[in-house]
Amino acid sequence: MEKTLKRHILDVFMAPRSVAIVGASRKTGEESFNVIENMRKFGYKGKIYPVNPSANKIMGMKSYKDIILNPQIEGEILYSESGRRAYGN
């Protein structure tokens, strides 16, 4: 008898199967606070869609120019903005 794992209703937020990172950074390393780098470091297993209009690839993954024109992007969307731009410094 096959046992299926039930997903909790909050898994869509807390453990999404895919995430689009809008504003994904190409910088990596200790002081970069690269969201994708940290997701990988802490074991995220789902599909990651980097979205950055200035990059073709980010950390070896295809980078998308926007999310509107890419119907293959699905799942949660995380908006990642540098502190400098977010706070107007």
C-alpha positions in Angstrom: 0.0 0.0 0.0 1.5 3.3 -1.1 1.6 6.1 1.5 1.1 9.6 0.2 2.3 12.6 2.2 -0.3 15.2 2.8 0.8 18.8 2.4 -0.3 21.3 5.0 -2.2 24.3 3.8 0.6 26.6 4.9 3.2 24.6 2.9 2.3 26.8 -0.1 3.9 29.7 1.9 6.5 27.9 4.1 7.6 25.2 1.7 6.7 26.2 -1.9 7.6 23.9 -4.7 8.9 26.8 -6.8 9.9 30.4 -6.1 10.5 33.4 -8.5 13.1 35.7 -7.0 12.4 39.2 -8.4 15.5 41.3 -8.2 17.8 38.3 -7.9 21.4 39.4 -7.4 24.5 38.2 -9.3 26.7 39.0 -6.4 27.7 36.1 -4.1 29.7 35.7 -1.0 29.6 36.5 2.7 28.4 40.1 2.5 26.2 39.9 -0.5 23.0 38.5 1.2 22.2 36.7 -2.0 18.7 35.1 -1.6 19.3 32.3 -4.0 22.7 31.5 -2.5 21.1 31.3 0.9 18.2 29.2 -0.3 20.6 26.7 -1.7 22.8 26.8 1.4 19.9 26.0 3.7 18.6 23.1 1.5 15.8 24.5 -0.6 15.0 21.7 -3.0 12.3 23.4 -5.2 12.6 25.2 -8.5 14.1 28.7 -8.4 13.4 31.3 -11.1 15.8 34.2 -10.9 14.2 37.4 -12.3 16.6 40.2 -13.2 16.3 42.3 -16.4 20.1 42.9 -16.4 21.3 39.3 -16.3 21.2 36.3 -18.6 22.3 33.8 -15.9 22.5 33.9 -12.1 24.4 31.3 -10.2 24.3 29.0 -13.3 20.5 29.3 -13.7 18.7 31.1 -16.6 17.6 34.5 -15.5 14.2 35.9 -16.7 13.7 39.5 -17.7 10.3 39.7 -16.1 7.6 37.4 -14.7 4.7 38.6 -16.8 6.1 37.3 -20.1 7.1 33.9 -18.7 4.2 31.6 -18.1 6.5 28.8 -17.0 7.2 30.8 -13.8 4.9 29.4 -11.2 4.7 29.2 -7.4 5.6 31.9 -4.9 7.2 35.2 -5.8 9.8 36.8 -3.5 10.7 40.4 -4.1 14.4 40.9 -3.2 15.7 44.5 -3.2 19.0 45.9 -1.9 18.7 48.0 1.2 20.2 50.9 -0.6 17.4 50.9 -3.2 14.6 49.9 -0.8 15.4 52.8 1.6 16.4 55.4 -1.0 20.0 55.7 0.1 
